[in-house]
Amino acid sequence: VCTGGLKASTWVGVIQFILLVGGIVILGFFVVHAPQFGGWSGFSASVAKLDTKFLEVPRVINFGLGGAEGELAWTSVMVLTYMFALMGIQSSPAFTMWTFGIKSPKPLAWQQAFMSTFVVGFALFFFTAFQGMGAKVLQVTGVELFQNINQATVVPTLMEHFLPPVMLGIVFMGAIAAIHSTAAPYIGTGGSILLRDVYWRYVKKQEASHSEQIWVNRLLATLLTILALVIGLTSKAALVILGALATAFGFVMYVLLMGVIWGFKFPSVGAMLGVLAGMISVFLTYKIWPNPLSMHCAFWGTFTGLAVAYICKGIGIKDSEETIKRQNEVRAFLDDIDAPSETGRQWRSVMKIAVPVWYFFAIGPACILGNKAFSISGFTPLWSWQITWWILGIVMMWALCFKAEMSTTNETQIERAEKETMIVVKEA
């Protein structure tokens, strides 16, 4: 599938999405209804008896490395900056290529507001949490099978312990789908980057035909797959480090996107050096000085990247006249072709306030208020707080995508985009 290109991996990804979400829901359901719990009432009562350190945010920030002594590391700012790391998935080259490769942009708003926010959120806020909290209850209560579990073994242990044979097979396929749906786009993207930035640019001097680029890309994707398998089978330490750094490196890409998409004013040299410095910072704040001020390494990477980019601007580094002209040309094109309606502008003004407020209370410093908040249907206060802000997040995404016109388009825009191509790369 990896060598079949974007279309093949995407169609397989659709099936994998169904298997993945289905597997999460099935396993969570069987955990709640296991004999040890006997349904939701027993499960919620067992969770409520856990030590409060498993049910509350310990503090807003810790002025040190990681969490405070005797506390979990999940401070309010750690929760926020870890969400930044997950945002690195959306800013990765794989998602950029998928976005430009789709046949029509019309489904994007529905995908973002409904599939990603509602469907995936439903699976994660309920059934993934059922799995994790159920395993923790069984570990604390002394069930032998769960005494030595960790992040890598908790799901396989739950599958083996709670699922009947048929369901075990379905959930196992969902687990395999999760692995492949993550690997396929990144391997395909990696092959494309090596093709365009190394083989096409330097080896073939920008003279390779379309057919040649396609088969070379397939070859490179195959080699990357083999290399990934070798690393996965021979070096678990490298696999853990690479996996932990991947999304954080992706979040550093926002330094580039801020300049390209949103028009932040720093030179291209500063952006390039900023990304490089940001990636070094990610490694240092992950491996050498883990999570200063209890903030995830993704935050420190992007913070360093922006600092370096603006330092380059401050010391007088400037883009060439050709680069400035091209940037202004693309900026004017984007502003013109994707300009919102008057209603859209009004909604965007509202969302400039609503989105930061949501971040602040849902996953930011104020999420600590959920420790002593309300309880809904047996859910603990913090869990109830999260569910409430998830529901509000669905409304927020609907407003952003549709009302603020951040993800909608019309026939005129599509027609103009097809005619006014604004090609920024040289074709074969």
Secondary structure, DSSP 4 states (H G I P E B T S, - for coil): -GGG-HHHHHHHHHHHHHHHHHHHHHHHHHHHTSTTT-SHHHHHHHHHTS-GGGTS---S--SSBSSPTTS-S--HHHHHHHHHHHHHHHTSHHHHHHHHHSS-STTHHHIIIIIIIIIHHHIIIIIIHHHHHHHHHHHHTT-GGGTT--TTTHHHHHHHHH--HHHHHHHHHHHHHHHHHHHHHHHHHHHHHHIIIIIIIIISTT---HHHHHHHHHHHHHHHHHHHHHHHHH-HHHHHHHHHHHHHHHHHTHHHHHHHTS-----HHHHHHHHHHHHHHHHIIIIIS-SBTT--HHHHHHHHHHHHHHHHHHTT----HHHHHHHHHHHHHHHHHT---HHHHHHHHHHHHHHHHHIIIIISGGGGGGGGS---TT--HHHHHHHHHHHHHHHHHHIIIIIS-SS---HHHHHHHHHS----S---
